[in-house]
Structures are given as C-alpha cells and as structure tokens.
Amino acid sequence: MIELVKAKLSDIPQMQALVVKEVKEGTILYRSEDEVATNIRSYVLAKEGEKVVGYTALHIHSRRLAEIRSLIVDEAYRGKHIGQKMVEFTLDEAKMLEVEEDVLVLTYLPGFFQKLGFKEISKEVIPEHKIWADCIKCIHFPVCNEVALIYKLSEWENDG
C-alpha cells in the first residue's frame, strides 16, 4: 500500500538515490542534501512501508504563487496514479496554506499536468527570481525545452 507522508530528514538518502538517473539526464534539477534538508517541510513522499517510491515538493514563491518541483516516481511504480495523488496533495496543501492565485510547474510532461487541470503559459511570464534562482543551475540553461503550466487556485475554489 502506498502512503503519502511529509518528508523527514532521515528520508533524504533515499530521496537523493531516487533521482540520480533523472538528474544526470537533466529532467530533474540537482539539489544538494543540504538544500533538501533546508526545504524538507516542502516535500511529500510516496512510501511503501519504509521505501520512498516517489516525491515532490511545494515551493512557495510568494503569497500569490507556489510551484510544484522535483516530481519523481520510481520507474517500477509508474502508471499507478502515484504522481497524480502527489500533485493533488500539493494542490490541497497550497489551498490550505492560502496561496492566493497560482501553482506553477515546469515540466517535460505537460500532458500529465494538463489532465489535472493545469494550463500552459508562456515562460516569459514566470517571475525572474525563479529563472535566476533555479533555472541557471540546470544543465539545459539557457536552451530550455520545459513547458510552463499554471493551476489557477481561484478557479479550483469556484469548481468545488
């Protein structure tokens, strides 16, 4: 049984091991153990027993904007809606934290997020601090093929 839980510092080694391949490929941005530790409260894990089989993070940029980062599911566990459940968890968390407007995602899999209600936007509207704080660390910078998508929290409230 897969359970979604908030990350603990003791989970960091498994989290780092899970993304080695994707970091080398440049599909997930490398984050040091210290950076993960500093942001540990942002992470939600998918666990089977004590094994970390996936994770993602909800990073808060401002009162109006949050971002889903580093979404990963172990290859052996893909196709079981674990990624979807983690995204839904982070959207619920954004609402609970009262993020006022949007949740951003930069991804190579836009169709996955579009099925969950995200809409594609131009990367030019992404706040500059996002580009300089994170994107500059990417092996693909400045030639980026990621797609930017936004989830409108205000529309989500109106739908419910």
Backbone as CSV, one residue per row, in Angstrom:
resi,resn,N_x,N_y,N_z,CA_x,CA_y,CA_z,C_x,C_y,C_z
1,MET,0.836,-1.181,0.000,0.000,0.000,0.000,0.884,1.249,0.000
2,ILE,0.570,2.187,-0.866,1.320,3.438,-0.963,0.661,4.471,-0.055
3,GLU,1.500,5.129,0.734,1.021,6.154,1.655,1.744,7.462,1.343
4,LEU,1.007,8.577,1.373,1.620,9.891,1.212,1.887,10.471,2.584
5,VAL,3.145,10.877,2.806,3.561,11.422,4.099,4.502,12.597,3.867
6,LYS,4.592,13.468,4.851,5.569,14.551,4.782,6.956,13.959,5.017
7,ALA,7.949,14.511,4.349,9.323,14.006,4.426,9.955,14.321,5.774
8,LYS,10.904,13.474,6.134,11.734,13.676,7.320,13.190,13.723,6.869
9,LEU,14.027,14.292,7.691,15.446,14.379,7.347,16.055,13.009,7.081
10,SER,15.584,11.992,7.785,16.116,10.642,7.587,15.754,10.057,6.219
11,ASP,14.814,10.672,5.500,14.421,10.210,4.168,15.355,10.708,3.063
12,ILE,16.185,11.689,3.361,16.990,12.338,2.321,17.859,11.358,1.528
13,PRO,18.562,10.409,2.131,19.369,9.496,1.306,18.541,8.735,0.265
14,GLN,17.370,8.253,0.637,16.518,7.559,-0.335,16.017,8.522,-1.410
15,MET,15.690,9.745,-1.008,15.227,10.743,-1.976,16.314,11.025,-3.005
16,GLN,17.549,11.213,-2.530,18.661,11.504,-3.439,18.919,10.325,-4.377
17,ALA,18.847,9.107,-3.858,19.091,7.917,-4.678,18.031,7.756,-5.771
18,LEU,16.813,8.166,-5.472,15.704,8.002,-6.410,15.863,8.845,-7.674
19,VAL,16.550,9.978,-7.587,16.620,10.901,-8.730,17.947,10.906,-9.478
20,VAL,18.857,10.001,-9.140,20.188,10.012,-9.761,20.095,10.019,-11.290
21,LYS,19.331,9.103,-11.859,19.217,8.989,-13.321,18.637,10.267,-13.934
22,GLU,17.556,10.791,-13.338,16.897,11.975,-13.878,17.764,13.225,-13.752
23,VAL,18.566,13.312,-12.692,19.490,14.434,-12.544,20.544,14.374,-13.645
24,LYS,21.094,13.172,-13.914,22.094,13.020,-14.976,21.516,13.386,-16.337
25,GLU,20.232,13.025,-16.558,19.567,13.327,-17.830,19.151,14.783,-17.920
26,GLY,19.117,15.484,-16.802,18.703,16.883,-16.789,17.200,17.071,-16.745
27,THR,16.447,16.013,-16.410,14.989,16.164,-16.313,14.552,16.580,-14.911
28,ILE,15.439,16.435,-13.939,15.207,16.950,-12.588,16.453,17.716,-12.176
29,LEU,16.247,18.864,-11.584,17.350,19.712,-11.150,18.034,19.115,-9.925
30,TYR,19.364,19.081,-9.939,20.118,18.591,-8.793,19.915,19.522,-7.601
31,ARG,19.665,18.920,-6.452,19.602,19.658,-5.192,20.488,18.917,-4.202
32,SER,21.375,19.647,-3.556,22.287,19.041,-2.587,21.502,18.544,-1.378
33,GLU,22.130,17.664,-0.598,21.481,17.185,0.618,21.149,18.343,1.546
34,ASP,22.042,19.332,1.631,21.772,20.497,2.483,20.576,21.292,1.984
35,GLU,20.449,21.445,0.663,19.316,22.169,0.096,18.010,21.423,0.360
36,VAL,18.032,20.098,0.215,16.844,19.308,0.516,16.501,19.435,2.002
37,ALA,17.517,19.359,2.852,17.289,19.476,4.295,16.681,20.831,4.651
38,THR,17.196,21.891,4.055,16.676,23.229,4.325,15.204,23.348,3.948
39,ASN,14.804,22.616,2.918,13.434,22.700,2.409,12.610,21.453,2.729
40,ILE,13.014,20.668,3.714,12.385,19.375,3.986,10.883,19.497,4.217
41,ARG,10.432,20.605,4.781,8.997,20.777,5.041,8.189,20.909,3.751
42,SER,8.852,21.164,2.639,8.167,21.316,1.349,7.820,19.986,0.688
43,TYR,8.464,18.918,1.112,8.367,17.644,0.410,7.256,16.744,0.938
44,VAL,6.603,16.068,-0.005,5.678,14.979,0.320,6.228,13.729,-0.364
45,LEU,6.208,12.635,0.368,6.742,11.379,-0.141,5.623,10.387,-0.395
46,ALA,5.822,9.547,-1.386,5.004,8.349,-1.578,5.864,7.214,-1.052
47,LYS,5.353,6.512,-0.050,6.130,5.439,0.577,5.347,4.138,0.565
48,GLU,6.082,3.068,0.332,5.553,1.723,0.500,6.336,1.143,1.670
49,GLY,5.699,1.079,2.825,6.426,0.718,4.039,7.434,1.806,4.332
50,GLU,8.699,1.430,4.418,9.765,2.410,4.662,10.447,2.867,3.375
51,LYS,10.047,2.296,2.243,10.686,2.612,0.966,10.058,3.847,0.319
52,VAL,10.886,4.828,-0.032,10.444,6.011,-0.767,10.327,5.609,-2.236
53,VAL,9.096,5.688,-2.781,8.873,5.306,-4.179,8.546,6.517,-5.047
54,GLY,8.462,7.704,-4.437,8.217,8.920,-5.177,8.205,10.108,-4.238
55,TYR,8.346,11.287,-4.826,8.204,12.505,-4.027,8.022,13.711,-4.924
56,THR,7.598,14.779,-4.287,7.529,16.079,-4.923,7.609,17.129,-3.835
57,ALA,7.718,18.381,-4.249,7.794,19.475,-3.283,6.865,20.593,-3.718
58,LEU,6.314,21.278,-2.734,5.552,22.502,-2.978,6.392,23.651,-2.460
59,HIS,6.931,24.438,-3.386,7.778,25.577,-3.033,6.938,26.853,-3.110
60,ILE,6.968,27.637,-2.064,6.215,28.891,-2.026,7.118,30.018,-2.504
61,HIS,6.711,30.708,-3.569,7.455,31.867,-4.069,6.967,33.155,-3.423
62,SER,5.659,33.257,-3.242,5.054,34.468,-2.676,3.660,34.111,-2.185
63,ARG,2.942,35.090,-1.667,1.562,34.841,-1.228,0.680,34.413,-2.392
64,ARG,1.055,34.809,-3.601,0.229,34.533,-4.776,0.695,33.343,-5.604
65,LEU,1.941,32.890,-5.426,2.496,31.884,-6.328,3.263,30.804,-5.579
66,ALA,2.921,29.554,-5.887,3.670,28.384,-5.409,4.097,27.580,-6.635
67,GLU,4.980,26.630,-6.406,5.477,25.811,-7.511,5.607,24.361,-7.069
68,ILE,5.188,23.461,-7.937,5.435,22.034,-7.732,6.787,21.734,-8.364
69,ARG,7.675,21.143,-7.559,9.037,20.859,-8.012,9.370,19.377,-7.856
70,SER,10.327,18.952,-8.663,11.006,17.661,-8.489,10.067,16.469,-8.374
71,LEU,9.020,16.439,-9.169,8.098,15.297,-9.123,8.786,14.075,-9.722
72,ILE,8.856,13.012,-8.935,9.502,11.780,-9.367,8.749,10.582,-8.796
73,VAL,8.609,9.554,-9.616,8.065,8.271,-9.162,9.029,7.199,-9.664
74,ASP,9.396,6.284,-8.783,10.264,5.159,-9.129,9.693,4.474,-10.374
75,GLU,10.552,4.137,-11.320,10.111,3.523,-12.585,9.221,2.307,-12.355
76,ALA,9.515,1.509,-11.348,8.740,0.290,-11.071,7.337,0.598,-10.557
77,TYR,7.076,1.830,-10.174,5.784,2.209,-9.592,4.983,3.152,-10.492
78,ARG,5.495,3.444,-11.664,4.792,4.364,-12.571,3.544,3.698,-13.136
79,GLY,2.566,4.522,-13.496,1.321,4.018,-14.057,0.309,3.619,-12.996
80,LYS,0.588,3.938,-11.742,-0.310,3.577,-10.637,-0.944,4.808,-9.989
81,HIS,-0.919,5.933,-10.684,-1.535,7.187,-10.242,-0.868,7.798,-9.009
82,ILE,0.362,7.388,-8.711,1.073,7.936,-7.559,1.424,9.403,-7.805
83,GLY,1.920,9.718,-8.988,2.240,11.105,-9.328,1.010,11.993,-9.222
84,GLN,-0.113,11.520,-9.740,-1.367,12.274,-9.667,-1.747,12.541,-8.209
85,LYS,-1.640,11.531,-7.372,-2.004,11.697,-5.959,-1.091,12.701,-5.269
86,MET,0.200,12.689,-5.619,1.118,13.661,-5.011,0.803,15.078,-5.478
87,VAL,0.482,15.248,-6.766,0.116,16.577,-7.265,-1.152,17.060,-6.571
88,GLU,-2.149,16.203,-6.456,-3.385,16.580,-5.762,-3.102,16.945,-4.305
89,PHE,-2.207,16.226,-3.660,-1.806,16.529,-2.287,-1.210,17.935,-2.204
90,THR,-0.309,18.266,-3.157,0.330,19.583,-3.124,-0.670,20.691,-3.427
91,LEU,-1.626,20.435,-4.306,-2.654,21.442,-4.575,-3.517,21.667,-3.336
92,ASP,-3.872,20.598,-2.641,-4.613,20.735,-1.379,-3.793,21.522,-0.361
93,GLU,-2.489,21.236,-0.314,-1.615,21.941,0.619,-1.533,23.429,0.270
94,ALA,-1.445,23.754,-1.023,-1.407,25.159,-1.446,-2.677,25.881,-1.018
95,LYS,-3.806,25.218,-1.165,-5.071,25.812,-0.743,-5.100,25.990,0.779
96,MET,-4.651,24.985,1.516,-4.631,25.055,2.969,-3.721,26.186,3.452
97,LEU,-2.609,26.399,2.760,-1.676,27.471,3.112,-2.158,28.835,2.638
98,GLU,-3.254,28.850,1.892,-3.877,30.063,1.360,-3.022,30.782,0.326
99,VAL,-2.360,29.986,-0.536,-1.727,30.584,-1.706,-2.860,31.232,-2.491
100,GLU,-2.716,32.491,-2.825,-3.840,33.278,-3.325,-4.227,33.018,-4.774
101,GLU,-3.253,32.658,-5.629,-3.602,32.604,-7.047,-3.212,31.325,-7.771
102,ASP,-1.912,31.073,-7.926,-1.466,30.068,-8.881,-0.457,29.084,-8.313
103,VAL,-0.444,27.895,-8.923,0.615,26.911,-8.696,1.262,26.657,-10.060
104,LEU,2.552,26.901,-10.118,3.350,26.780,-11.330,4.021,25.414,-11.384
105,VAL,4.230,24.919,-12.589,5.082,23.742,-12.787,5.836,23.930,-14.091
106,LEU,7.103,23.544,-14.091,7.916,23.461,-15.301,8.172,21.978,-15.522
107,THR,7.851,21.472,-16.714,7.872,20.025,-16.916,8.192,19.646,-18.348
108,TYR,8.667,18.415,-18.501,8.832,17.804,-19.824,7.622,16.932,-20.150
109,LEU,6.664,16.835,-19.223,5.463,16.011,-19.408,4.203,16.869,-19.247
110,PRO,3.988,17.823,-20.142,2.845,18.728,-19.959,1.493,18.022,-19.983
111,GLY,1.361,16.966,-20.753,0.082,16.263,-20.836,-0.367,15.721,-19.495
112,PHE,0.581,15.234,-18.695,0.265,14.720,-17.356,-0.401,15.807,-16.526
113,PHE,0.172,17.000,-16.534,-0.360,18.090,-15.724,-1.639,18.676,-16.321
114,GLN,-1.742,18.696,-17.640,-2.958,19.209,-18.273,-4.162,18.356,-17.897
115,LYS,-3.980,17.049,-17.770,-5.078,16.172,-17.341,-5.548,16.503,-15.928
116,LEU,-4.694,17.167,-15.149,-5.022,17.529,-13.768,-5.497,18.974,-13.644
117,GLY,-5.723,19.639,-14.774,-6.287,20.980,-14.746,-5.300,22.114,-14.919
118,PHE,-4.038,21.816,-15.189,-3.042,22.861,-15.425,-3.175,23.368,-16.860
119,LYS,-2.887,24.651,-17.057,-2.946,25.270,-18.382,-1.569,25.791,-18.758
120,GLU,-1.183,25.552,-20.024,0.114,26.016,-20.494,0.162,27.541,-20.537
121,ILE,1.329,28.081,-20.142,1.573,29.521,-20.196,2.922,29.768,-20.854
122,SER,3.171,30.995,-21.230,4.465,31.376,-21.777,5.485,31.456,-20.645
123,LYS,6.683,30.958,-20.896,7.728,31.036,-19.868,8.118,32.475,-19.557
124,GLU,7.816,33.384,-20.471,8.160,34.789,-20.254,7.412,35.407,-19.072
125,VAL,6.305,34.807,-18.650,5.554,35.370,-17.521,5.989,34.797,-16.169
126,ILE,6.950,33.879,-16.179,7.466,33.313,-14.930,8.311,34.381,-14.236
127,PRO,8.147,34.531,-12.937,8.935,35.553,-12.225,10.436,35.367,-12.419
128,GLU,11.142,36.495,-12.610,12.586,36.442,-12.851,13.351,35.745,-11.741
129,HIS,12.930,35.923,-10.490,13.676,35.280,-9.403,13.662,33.759,-9.543
130,LYS,12.647,33.211,-10.179,12.592,31.772,-10.428,13.696,31.385,-11.414
131,ILE,13.819,32.148,-12.478,14.812,31.849,-13.504,16.217,31.899,-12.910
132,TRP,16.529,32.953,-12.199,17.889,33.106,-11.699,18.188,32.207,-10.513
133,ALA,17.209,31.866,-9.718,17.465,31.036,-8.542,17.595,29.560,-8.902
134,ASP,16.825,29.080,-9.851,16.800,27.657,-10.159,17.266,27.331,-11.566
135,CYS,16.688,27.960,-12.549,16.955,27.580,-13.937,18.427,27.717,-14.310
136,ILE,19.093,28.697,-13.741,20.505,28.900,-14.085,21.368,27.713,-13.666
137,LYS,20.886,26.885,-12.718,21.624,25.699,-12.264,21.422,24.504,-13.194
138,CYS,20.481,24.600,-14.119,20.120,23.469,-14.971,21.147,23.260,-16.081
139,ILE,21.407,21.989,-16.416,22.359,21.689,-17.485,21.852,22.151,-18.853
140,HIS,20.563,22.410,-18.979,19.984,22.845,-20.257,19.899,24.369,-20.386
141,PHE,20.201,25.112,-19.332,20.099,26.574,-19.372,21.134,27.132,-20.326
142,PRO,20.797,28.086,-21.190,19.536,28.805,-21.317,18.583,28.215,-22.358
143,VAL,18.958,27.101,-23.001,18.094,26.495,-24.009,17.206,25.457,-23.306
144,CYS,16.001,25.867,-22.956,15.118,25.051,-22.129,13.939,24.537,-22.951
145,ASN,13.705,23.231,-22.857,12.563,22.642,-23.549,11.397,22.350,-22.613
146,GLU,11.534,22.754,-21.335,10.437,22.507,-20.404,9.245,23.378,-20.769
147,VAL,8.075,22.896,-20.409,6.835,23.617,-20.652,6.373,24.175,-19.312
148,ALA,5.949,25.428,-19.311,5.424,26.063,-18.104,3.908,25.922,-18.101
149,LEU,3.385,25.519,-16.955,1.935,25.401,-16.784,1.533,26.007,-15.447
150,ILE,0.304,26.482,-15.402,-0.237,27.112,-14.191,-1.552,26.431,-13.829
151,TYR,-1.732,26.253,-12.539,-3.017,25.804,-11.998,-3.597,26.988,-11.251
152,LYS,-4.769,27.423,-11.665,-5.429,28.581,-11.074,-6.208,28.143,-9.830
153,LEU,-5.714,28.480,-8.672,-6.387,28.101,-7.429,-7.758,28.753,-7.311
154,SER,-7.903,29.962,-7.812,-9.203,30.645,-7.732,-10.257,29.892,-8.549
155,GLU,-9.861,29.313,-9.691,-10.806,28.504,-10.488,-11.128,27.215,-9.751
156,TRP,-10.133,26.651,-9.051,-10.329,25.408,-8.309,-11.379,25.624,-7.220
157,GLU,-11.273,26.752,-6.506,-12.255,27.054,-5.455,-13.655,27.180,-6.045
158,ASN,-13.750,27.808,-7.217,-15.061,28.021,-7.830,-15.674,26.725,-8.354
159,ASP,-14.807,25.760,-8.728,-15.313,24.483,-9.229,-15.856,23.617,-8.100
160,GLY,-15.335,23.808,-6.885,-15.697,22.944,-5.760,-16.838,23.461,-5.035
